[in-house]
Amino acid sequence: MFSCCCAKLGVAWTPVCDCCSSHQTCNSTCISNELASEAHYYQAALEVYFTIYSAFPTSTIWLTGHSLGGSLASLTGLTFAAPTITFCAPGERMAARRLHLPQPPGIRPEDQLIWHFGHTADPIYTGTCTGPLSSCWNAGYAMESQCHTGLECSYNTVEDLGWRSHIANHRQSVMIRDVIASKTYAKKLGVGRVVECHVVDDSCVDCYEWSSDDGDHAGNGF
């Protein structure tokens, strides 16, 4: 979901699917089919939604989740136009485009009904947990995406709290207890208020070094 092409990062990595057609080139049809297959998380998330909707057909369903759960909630929300709030979710815009879910310019980011809450000292949320020196790489996770759908609601904990980027800051308890509910932000924003949400910067590009086998640039959402 978060790698450019099946976690193909180098000779030391074993890809999780066979969509890499040549050097830095990914088969767009293959990767779309892989993401949508029953063997992966997206279909499981859709089944959960179907089950809840069947039990409560007249209810308005809101989705939420942390980290991977947040990205899955977002993709499910885009599929069913369900409002979604995520916490510390990695960038899922690349996966949304590969699944052909509603995207700008056909729909405005603010109308996607997706709000991503996170902070700047979380390398998974910011998309900086990548490369040989990162904890994600060393743990065997190919986290290469950084762009979100919808709106980002980012707390600048690096400047406001003096934190440094670290994988330990990705924990849900840190986001809730030490960021959203912290005395610093209660004083800065007001008790019970949260940071403003903004459209993702247009300069955000995923996998700019990759291309698809049909000639599209990976960063343009193949």
N, C-alpha and C positions, 0 to 999 in steps of 0.2 A: 504493500500500500504506500509506503513512504520512500521506496528506492526508485531510481531512474529506470532500471530494467532488471527486475528479478534478483536484486542484490549482486549484480555483476560488478564488483569493485576492483577486481584484479585476479591474478593467477592463484592467489592464496584463498580466494573465496569460491565457494561452490554455489552457483545460482540456484534459486528455488523454483525456477521454471525455465523453459527453453525459448524465450522470446528475443534473446539477443541474436540478431541475424548476422552481424559483423561488428567490427570494432566501433564502439560508440554509436551503434545504430540498433534501434529496437523495433520489433515488429508490432505495429500499433494494434492490429487486429488480435494478435496473440495476447498482448498484455491486457486488453479490454476483456477478452474472454476469460483470462485467468482471474481477474478481479471479481468478475460476476459469477464465477463457478461455485457450485455448491460446496466445494471443499474449503472455501475461505469465509472469513468473518462477515462479509457484507450480506450474503444470503441468510446467514444465521440471524443477523440483526433484523432483516426484513420479516423473518418468521416470528420473531418476538413481537414486532409491531402488529402483524396480522392477528396474532393471538389476543393481544390486548384490545385491539380495535373490534374484534369479533365479540369480545365479552362486554365491551362498553361502546357500542356503535354511535351513540348520541353524544358522547363526551368529547371535549377538546383535549387532545393528548399533547403534552409537552414532553420533550426528550431532553435528557441530560447525561453527562458522563465525564469521566476524568481520563486523560491521556488517550490510549487507544479507544477506550469506551467513549470518549468525547468525539473522536473522529468518526466512529461508527454511528453515533447518535446524529452527527451532522449529516453524514451521507444518507442516513435513513430519513432525516428531516427534509432534505432536499428532494428525496424521492416522493414523499407524500405531502410536501408543503406544510410540514408540522413545525411549529416553533421549537427552537433548540437552544439550549445554553450549555456550553462546554467549559471545562476547566483544564488548563495546561495541555490542550490537545496539540499534537504535532500537525504541521500543515497538511491539509487534506484536499486542497484545490486540484492538485494533479490527479488524484484518484477520482475526484468528482468529474473531471473532464474525460477521463478514460472510461468512466461509466456512463458518459453522455447525460449527466444530470443537468438541470436548469442552471445556466450560467449567464453572466453579462456578455454581450449587450442585450440579449433577449429578455433578461430580468435584471433589475437594479440590485446591487449588493444588499442594500437595506431592505429590499423586498424578499430576500431569500429567507428571512426570519431566523438567521443564525447569529448568535452572539458568542464569541470566543473570549473567555476570561483567562488571563495569564499574566506573567511578569517577566521582566527583562533579565533576571538572573537564572531563569530556567532554560537551559540550552536545548531542550526538546521542543518547547513551545516556540522559541525564537528560530529554530532550525539551524543551530550552530553546533549540534552534537554530531559532528561528522569529521572525517579525516583520521589518519593513523594515530593522532595524539588524543583523540576524544575517547571518553568512557564508553560511548555507544559502539564505536568501531572495535574497541578492545573486548567488548562483551559479545561481539558478533552480530550487532544490529546495524543494518545499512539504512540509517536515517538521513536521507538526502533531500527531503522536501522541506520547504519553509513557508510557503504561501497558504493562507487560509481563505476560505470562502466567507461570504457575509461580512460581518463587522468584527474587528478586534477591539477588545477592551483591556488594554495593557497597563499594568502598574509598573512604573519605572523604579524598581527596587534597587537597581544599581546606583542611581543618583539619589533617590530619596532616602534609602536605608543604608547605603554604602556596601551593599552585598556584591560579591563577585559571582560570575556565572559558574554554577556547579550542579552536577546531576542530582545531588541530595535535595536541591531546591525544587525538584520536580514533584515531590511528594504532595499528595492531596492535603494532608494536615498542615503543611507549610503554607499552601495557597490560602486555605480557609482561616487558620488561626493566626499566622504571622504576617499575612498580607491583607486580605479583605477585612479581617476583624482587628487589625493592629491599631494601637493607640495613635500611631503616626498618621495613618490615613483617616482615622476618625476625626482627628484634629484638622487635617488638611482639607478633607472633603465634606466633613460633617457626619455625625453619628448616623449610621444606617444608610449612608449614601455610597455609591460605587463610582469608579472612574468612568469617564466618558468613553463611548465606543466610536470607532472611526472605520471608514472603508479602508481596506488593505491598499497600501501604496502601489501605484501602477508600475513602479520600477521593480517590484518583486517578481522574480523569474525562477522557476524550478528547472534544474537539469539543463542549463544552457549549453553544456558541452555535448549533449546528445542530440541525435536526429532520429526520425522515424524512417522506416524503409519506403514510405510513400512520399518522402521528400519534405515533410513538415519538420519544423524545429520543435524539439521536445519542450522547450520553454513556452511554446505557444499552445500547449495543451493537446498533443497528439493522442 
